């Protein structure tokens, strides 16, 4: 996703939060956009579940490192044939 598009979507999600209309899907979407949340945007960082003292970028990187690889890749970056 382009940064500009992500920023626009974050503002749409902020409105949903303030209106009390955020769905579980939108909350998950917010968590997936943490790398685009400004460091001083405490409101969105808290709702995204980013631990205090971490930036959205740091949290996104840590989450990517902890992901389970469901479709392992070979040395060329292609999915293994099962």
GIMODA-V523572 format. One record per residue. RES is the residue in one letter. OMEGA is omega in degrees with one decimal (none if undefined). Layout:
RES&OMEGA, RES&OMEGA
This chain:
X&177.9, X&-177.7, X&-179.7, X&179.0, X&179.6, X&179.5, X&178.8, X&-179.5, X&177.7, X&178.6, X&175.1, X&178.6, X&177.3, X&178.7, X&177.8, X&177.5, X&-177.5, X&178.7, X&-179.0, X&-176.4, X&-174.7, X&177.3, X&176.3, X&178.0, X&-179.3, X&176.3, X&176.2, X&177.9, X&177.5, X&179.4, X&178.6, X&179.9, X&-174.7, X&-177.7, X&-180.0, X&-179.2, X&179.1, X&-177.0, X&-177.4, X&179.7, X&-174.5, X&-178.2, X&-178.7, X&178.3, X&179.3, X&-179.7, X&178.9, X&178.1, X&179.5, X&-179.4, X&179.0, X&179.8, X&177.8, X&173.5, X&177.1, X&179.6, X&178.9, X&-178.6, X&179.6, X&179.1, X&179.6, X&179.4, X&177.9, X&-179.9, X&-177.0, X&-178.4, X&175.3, X&-179.6, X&-177.0, X&179.9, X&-177.8, X&-179.3, X&175.2, X&-175.8, X&178.4, X&-178.6, X&177.9, X&177.5, X&174.4, X&175.4, X&-178.4, X&none
